């Protein structure tokens, strides 16, 4: 028997702390905030680390790439685990474990140790996926864009918070080890909040069902065409890790030898084949017995959102990671000033990302993505023309405008993610999030190979391609999604109310 899920008909008030869902939103965005302080604090700290340890430009850029690489597989894995175990235990685990790894990084002595531990630190960047599922459980479809936008935007502000605080801590603690103390203090704060989060939240409102995937290990799809598309969409995830391996190989940085390079290539190929087998094992039944129309969803929606997030969040990660060094090297300004100017870029997340979600709730998901991608494309193509003779305030201004569109785009992407298939929200969010990190690896790799103006131009070109995909193939969520209750009854969940 089908029943319609009834949602509370009330206005969204982010300051209504007497409401359980608003409290959950605040607890959860701050958990996300702490993960970003620890994870993306590397960007504003990099000028200090580079000077203290005498790193070359290439060594510094490789650390920035390593910082986002591990998050690719981590977001896929965490997406599966959060659907199975729930957001509460997952956020606590990520904050505590990620904080401990970050402390180890802060006190590493060799570049090899720095590289390995920074790669492992990328795990904490998967925390974002956890909150997407948590917020999706606590808010109705008509409010999910704004709620997800506040979660993502205010949580993303963690990178700005790091830029505004960690450099000052580093300076006050001394030139040599100041950066170590700054990162350590931030990591300890994350560990403490991870414990606090566990004891203050619950996975769902009282009386609600936490829907779980029927099978684990791969996403469920509902048509043969979607099965093929899902297999193909896994390729960029492994290619990004292969590109990183190439960057570390003897032909480039020389941080790993030839034997290790080929071993990683072979391992990535084997793991991809295993993933294909797992996808086939979970979904091959649809070739024999078609999925009823009532239970189908279109995987192309997931695929387009993946590519959209590759641009929006991939751009954000890449730009926030390189911006301080860009200002220092091109405009010859002091490191602390550069860190503060770079901090403006993530600062706008406070308004831009919630704004993207709010606009999506009001005028539609697809139209919002069309508008923001027009802005992203235009902004970064203009930045592609930048020269060292330009006034720094002009460059900062254009960067902010382009950033507003990219961050609003991230909010618009995740305004739509929870409206595709509730029981797989974690996996869908994880895959989109992983593509965001694929974009970061791709853009930061390009950044290590070309000048900064060409880096911006490349982002603009990729954005234009995804812009076309959105216009041609993305569909606005309508009607209801269907989930099966544990007792076998069917529950209809509105996606446009």
Long-range contacts (C-beta under 8 A, 24 or more apart in sequence): 1-489, 1-490, 2-489, 2-490, 2-491, 2-492, 3-489, 3-490, 3-491, 3-492, 4-480, 4-492, 4-494, 5-491, 5-492, 5-493, 5-494, 7-140, 7-141, 7-142, 7-494, 7-497, 8-140, 12-143, 12-146, 12-147, 14-150, 20-138, 20-205, 21-138, 21-139, 21-147, 21-205, 24-134, 24-135, 24-138, 24-201, 24-202, 25-135, 25-138, 25-139, 25-147, 25-150, 25-151, 27-197, 27-200, 27-201, 28-87, 28-91, 28-131, 28-134, 28-135, 28-151, 28-155, 28-197, 28-201, 29-131, 29-150, 29-151, 29-152, 29-154, 29-155, 30-154, 30-155, 30-193, 31-91, 31-95, 31-127, 31-130, 31-131, 31-155, 31-193, 31-194, 31-197, 32-127, 32-128, 32-131, 32-151, 32-152, 32-154, 32-155, 32-156, 32-158, 33-154, 33-155, 33-157, 33-158, 33-161, 34-95, 34-158, 34-189, 34-190, 34-193, 34-194, 35-94, 35-95, 35-98, 35-124, 35-125, 35-127, 35-128, 35-155, 35-158, 35-190, 36-125, 36-155, 36-156, 36-157, 36-158, 36-159, 36-161, 36-162, 37-158, 37-159, 37-161, 37-162, 37-166, 37-186, 37-189, 37-190, 38-98, 38-99, 38-102, 38-121, 38-124, 38-183, 38-186, 38-187, 38-190, 39-67, 39-71, 39-98, 39-121, 39-122, 39-124, 39-125, 39-158, 40-67, 40-125, 40-158, 40-159, 40-162, 40-317, 40-320, 40-321, 40-346, 41-159, 41-162, 41-163, 41-166, 41-182, 41-183, 41-186, 42-67, 42-118, 42-121, 42-321, 43-159, 43-162, 43-163, 43-320, 43-321, 43-322, 43-323, 43-324, 43-342, 44-162, 44-163, 44-166, 44-167, 44-324, 44-339, 44-342, 44-343, 45-162, 45-166, 45-167, 45-170, 45-179, 45-182, 45-183, 46-321, 46-324, 46-325, 47-324, 47-325, 47-328, 47-335, 47-338, 47-339, 48-167, 48-170, 48-178, 48-179, 48-335, 49-114, 49-179, 51-175, 51-335, 52-175, 52-176, 52-177, 52-178, 52-179, 53-111, 53-114, 55-111, 58-253, 58-448, 59-111, 59-253, 60-325, 61-322, 61-444, 61-447, 61-448, 62-115, 62-247, 62-248, 62-253, 62-255, 62-448, 63-114, 63-115, 63-118, 64-321, 64-322, 64-444, 65-244, 65-247, 65-441, 65-444, 65-445, 65-448, 66-115, 66-118, 66-119, 66-122, 66-244, 67-118, 67-119, 67-121, 67-122, 67-321, 68-122, 68-125, 68-317, 68-321, 68-437, 68-440, 68-441, 68-444, 69-119, 69-122, 69-240, 69-241, 69-244, 69-437, 69-441, 70-119, 70-120, 70-121, 70-122, 70-123, 70-125, 71-122, 71-123, 71-125, 71-126, 71-433, 71-434, 71-437, 72-122, 72-237, 72-240, 72-241, 72-434, 72-437, 72-438, 72-441, 73-237, 73-241, 73-434, 74-122, 74-123, 74-125, 74-126, 75-125, 75-126, 75-128, 75-129, 75-430, 75-431, 75-433, 75-434, 75-437, 76-237, 76-427, 76-430, 76-431, 76-434, 77-126, 77-430, 78-126, 78-127, 78-129, 78-130, 78-426, 78-430, 79-129, 79-426, 79-427, 79-428, 79-429, 79-430, 79-431, 79-433, 79-434, 80-213, 80-216, 80-217, 80-426, 80-427, 80-430, 81-426, 82-129, 82-130, 82-133, 82-426, 82-430, 83-133, 83-212, 83-213, 83-423, 83-424, 83-425, 83-426, 83-427, 84-212, 84-213, 84-216, 86-203, 86-210, 87-130, 87-131, 87-133, 87-134, 87-137, 87-201, 87-203, 88-134, 88-197, 88-198, 88-201, 88-202, 88-203, 89-198, 90-130, 91-127, 91-130, 91-131, 91-134, 91-194, 91-197, 91-198, 92-194, 92-195, 92-197, 92-198, 93-194, 94-123, 94-124, 94-126, 94-127, 94-130, 94-194, 95-124, 95-127, 95-190, 95-191, 95-193, 95-194, 95-197, 96-190, 96-191, 96-194, 96-195, 97-123, 97-124, 98-123, 98-124, 98-127, 98-187, 98-190, 99-124, 99-187, 99-188, 99-190, 99-191, 99-194, 100-187, 100-191, 102-183, 102-184, 102-186, 102-187, 102-190, 103-183, 103-184, 103-187, 103-188, 105-183, 106-179, 106-180, 106-181, 106-183, 106-184, 106-187, 107-180, 107-184, 111-255, 112-255, 115-248, 115-255, 122-437, 124-190, 125-437, 126-430, 126-433, 128-152, 128-155, 128-429, 128-433, 129-426, 129-429, 129-430, 129-433, 130-426, 131-155, 132-414, 132-417, 132-418, 132-425, 132-426, 132-429, 132-433, 133-425, 133-426, 133-429, 134-201, 134-203, 135-418, 136-417, 136-418, 136-422, 136-425, 137-203, 137-204, 137-205, 137-208, 137-210, 138-204, 138-205, 140-494, 140-497, 141-418, 141-419, 141-493, 141-494, 141-495, 141-496, 141-497, 142-361, 142-494, 142-496, 142-497, 143-361, 144-357, 144-361, 144-415, 144-418, 144-419, 145-356, 145-357, 145-358, 145-359, 145-360, 145-361, 145-365, 145-411, 145-412, 145-415, 145-416, 146-354, 146-357, 146-358, 146-361, 146-415, 147-357, 148-357, 148-411, 148-414, 148-415, 148-417, 148-418, 149-353, 149-354, 149-355, 149-356, 149-357, 149-358, 149-360, 149-411, 149-414, 149-415, 150-353, 150-354, 150-357, 152-349, 152-353, 152-354, 152-357, 152-410, 152-411, 152-414, 153-349, 153-350, 153-351, 153-352, 153-353, 153-354, 153-355, 153-357, 153-407, 153-411, 154-349, 154-350, 154-354, 156-316, 156-346, 156-349, 156-353, 156-407, 156-410, 157-346, 157-347, 157-349, 157-350, 158-346, 159-320, 159-343, 159-346, 159-349, 160-343, 160-344, 160-345, 160-346, 160-347, 160-349, 160-350, 162-186, 163-320, 163-324, 163-339, 163-340, 163-342, 163-343, 163-346, 164-340, 164-343, 164-347, 167-335, 167-336, 167-339, 167-340, 168-336, 171-336, 209-485, 209-486, 209-491, 211-422, 211-423, 211-483, 212-423, 213-423, 213-424, 213-427, 214-423, 215-282, 217-278, 217-281, 217-282, 218-275, 218-278, 218-279, 218-281, 218-282, 218-283, 219-279, 219-282, 219-302, 219-424, 219-427, 219-428, 219-431, 220-282, 220-283, 220-424, 221-283, 221-286, 221-299, 222-286, 222-291, 222-295, 222-296, 222-297, 222-299, 223-286, 223-290, 223-291, 223-296, 223-299, 224-286, 224-287, 226-298, 226-299, 226-300, 227-279, 227-280, 227-283, 227-286, 227-287, 229-299, 229-300, 229-303, 230-279, 230-283, 230-299, 231-276, 231-279, 233-302, 233-303, 233-306, 233-431, 234-272, 234-275, 234-276, 234-279, 235-272, 236-310, 236-435, 236-438, 237-434, 237-435, 237-438, 238-268, 238-269, 238-271, 238-272, 239-438, 240-437, 240-438, 240-441, 240-442, 241-268, 241-441, 242-268, 243-441, 243-442, 243-445, 244-441, 244-445, 247-445, 247-448, 294-482, 294-490, 295-482, 297-420, 297-421, 297-481, 298-475, 300-473, 301-416, 301-420, 301-474, 301-475, 301-477, 302-420, 302-428, 302-431, 302-432, 304-469, 304-470, 304-473, 304-474, 305-413, 305-416, 305-417, 305-428, 305-432, 305-474, 306-431, 306-432, 306-435, 307-435, 307-466, 307-469, 308-369, 308-373, 308-409, 308-413, 308-466, 308-469, 308-470, 309-410, 309-413, 309-432, 309-433, 309-435, 309-436, 309-439, 310-435, 310-436, 310-438, 310-439, 310-442, 310-462, 310-466, 311-373, 311-376, 311-406, 311-409, 311-439, 311-459, 311-462, 311-463, 311-466, 312-372, 312-376, 312-406, 312-407, 312-409, 312-410, 312-413, 312-436, 313-406, 313-410, 313-413, 313-433, 313-436, 313-437, 313-439, 313-440, 314-435, 314-436, 314-437, 314-438, 314-439, 314-440, 314-442, 314-443, 315-376, 315-380, 315-406, 315-439, 315-443, 315-459, 315-463, 316-345, 316-346, 316-403, 316-406, 316-407, 316-410, 316-436, 317-436, 317-437, 317-439, 317-440, 317-443, 317-444, 318-439, 318-440, 318-443, 318-444, 318-447, 318-455, 318-459, 319-345, 319-399, 319-403, 319-443, 320-345, 320-346, 321-440, 321-444, 322-444, 322-447, 322-452, 322-455, 323-399, 326-452, 327-392, 329-452, 330-388, 330-452, 331-388, 331-392, 331-395, 333-392, 341-392, 341-396, 344-396, 344-400, 345-399, 345-400, 345-403, 348-400, 348-403, 348-404, 348-407, 349-407, 352-403, 352-404, 352-405, 352-407, 352-408, 352-411, 353-407, 353-408, 353-410, 353-411, 354-411, 355-408, 355-411, 356-407, 356-408, 356-409, 356-410, 356-411, 356-412, 356-415, 357-411, 357-412, 357-414, 357-415, 358-411, 359-408, 359-412, 360-411, 360-412, 360-415, 360-416, 361-415, 364-476, 365-412, 365-415, 365-416, 365-419, 365-476, 365-477, 366-470, 366-474, 366-475, 366-476, 367-476, 368-408, 368-412, 368-415, 369-409, 369-412, 369-413, 369-470, 369-474, 370-467, 370-470, 370-471, 372-405, 372-406, 372-408, 372-409, 372-412, 373-405, 373-409, 373-463, 373-466, 373-467, 373-470, 374-405, 374-467, 375-401, 375-402, 375-404, 375-405, 375-408, 376-402, 376-405, 376-406, 376-409, 376-459, 376-460, 376-463, 376-467, 377-460, 377-463, 377-464, 377-467, 378-460, 379-403, 379-405, 379-406, 379-460, 380-456, 380-457, 380-459, 380-460, 380-463, 381-457, 381-460, 381-461, 381-464, 382-460, 383-453, 383-456, 383-457, 383-459, 383-460, 384-453, 384-454, 384-456, 384-457, 384-458, 384-460, 385-453, 385-457, 386-452, 386-453, 386-456, 387-453, 410-436, 416-477, 419-477, 419-481, 419-495, 420-477, 420-481, 421-481, 422-481, 422-483, 422-493, 423-483
